[in-house]
Amino acid sequence: MDSNLTPDPTFNLDAEPGGLDRFLSCSPTAGADRKFVLATEILAQGFIDHPANGPLLCPLLPSPAGNGDQEGLYRFFTEVFYFSYQLLFLFHLQPYQELSLLSDLSEGDGCLKMDLLYETIGCLLKTEAADDIDYLDLARSLIQKARRGFVITPASPLLSADGQTTPFKPSLVISPSTIPLFDPARTQLLESCSVANQVMQMVVRLLAPRQPERRDEELSLIYEEMLAYEPAIATEAMVKTKIKDKEQWVRVKQPERCAGEKRAYCRAGSFILRPAADGRKHRGAFYTPAEITQYIVTSTVGVMVKPIMQDLAGEAPLYCPDDIYEEIKVCDPAMGSGAFLVQACRFLAESYSQARVAAGLEDEQTARARLPYYKRRAAEKCLYGVDLDPMAVELAKLTLWLEVLVADRPLPFLDPHLRCGNSLIGAPLRQEEQFTVEELSYIPDAALEGINKGTTTEQKAAARARLQRNQEERKRSDTKQEGQTSKSEELQRFMGLALLEGMFWRTSLEMPDESLPLGHALALVQYKTDLFNELMHGITIRRQAQQICDLWCAVWFWPEPGSLLPRQGGENIEVPEPPTTGRFLELASTLWGAAPPTLTPDEQIVYWAVVQHVAAQQRFFHWELEFPEIWGRQRKSR
């Protein structure tokens, strides 16, 4: 192993603090996020240093580590990050005594309980035989078990309605399909790579929690802290030092900048993580501490809950406790990994518990015992979130799942509520409280004015003609012959149907499972999963409405006409002229079977391919289509 990245490669693994422990306790890396950064650097360097990995990694990594490029470096770093984070997540599950990893799917046999896993690893690291363990094999074995799923076993016997103990058979409560974090494709490259055992031993030691406490927020903090870093290959010898409260790699040739304590040394060709030039500000990634999220939730959600609680305390209440879940909806439009939503979940569950006690439905002891179930219902009914980062959405689900975990219920189906997309860019489908497609029924001149007008006289003339044509088509789109509907009216009707369809399907997606046997509850989750996938990706009115909204938004980001776009599984396509109002309405109307289009099928395919490309890049988010039950619901009047 190359020890250049490690401050003290000779640390011992006895119960007494070793060099690594001293390093971690006296440096800014004492925080969990700093340990994860260090573990990722060590693991990446370990893969690079192992001679067997040369044929795989050299074509990816840039000079002087290989003959690849920055894109290859990012691919390598992404896989190392996922591998490290998979282990981190598993180690953080150890306080959940109900959870077990599956070794064999048959009858729940071969389960490895998470709390025993923590104790086992802790003992392994302290024994004299610690150096004899194959830590890479151990890590891969744990990850492979996670890919099979988790089971939940109650810590205490379950009681039936008549107070009798009921038998409980462990069931697959967390299925592999619900945990994309462990998708084998995430670490496909590393599956064929080797690493020195001492390197993996260090990584396990860094990632394993020191105390068996539930620290769900730590997972969020670590991920969002990692967004502030970018991978690099050192082109010369460097040292890590603390500058203005931040750890940075600096060249050895500049000793005057190394006034602080040196943290680590690396030679040219080493893998390092350095603060990104644009940092988290450019990515919009900021971690909000628990104290601040608690205050925000109390100051916002608390204001909405207060009138309901006051009403329930009156002589003739208008509300009932369930109205807390029905009336209050909380959305974080930039949820990150879910820190705010977790606090909102806790607050709503506590409020619901207090409301049931105030209404005389339960005593305080019973309400307190059922608090995990109330959290679960709050997550299903009240919480919504959006984020541009797909990984953040996955982590938000995982964080909420850990918060609402109960022994005799499957994980709630959160996909309809936690969505990936750009919450700032979407089709205009309402004015104030009214659903309308007035702005969606034409292409604004401003959208076309932003497209590259070119440099030649012909290109500039074409851009002016395009703008003039759009203005004329917009006027014609509002005219109609007697007894006929205009294209904008047809669009209004079609989008209205899409909203109604979404609301209808959402009714099924929100079916409760509290009263169902566990087997039926698991079947209901699978039913919801299949139903939601059909709604989002099948041939539905809602899906076609999304295509229309994507088309309208894509005009604002239209690639330069005449440029080439890659098409998966085929030749490049030439970008056509951006749709003006007439072309937009024609393309949209083909989805609801209006008059025959003037475009050929091949021309239509090209347009929709460009729309799909732009939508994938920008991740448009159309609020009314994504959360139709919010915009169409009726609220009680106070």
PyMOL commands that set and color helices and strands:
alter all, ss='L'
color gray80, all
select helices_A, chain A and resi 3-5+19-25+28-30+32-49+51-57+70-92+106-108+114-126+128-132+135-148+176-178+180-182+184-187+190-192+197-207+216-226+255-257+279-283+290-312+323-327+339-358+364-369+371-381+390-403+439-441+445-449+457-477+487-509+518-537+541-555+581-589+601-618+623-626+628-631
alter helices_A, ss='H'
color red, helices_A
select strands_A, chain A and resi 99-102+111-113+150-152+158-159+165-166+171-174+229-233+238-243+246-251+262-266+271-275+330-332+383-387+418-420+430-431+434-435+564-565+573-574
alter strands_A, ss='S'
color yellow, strands_A
deselect
rebuild
show_as cartoon
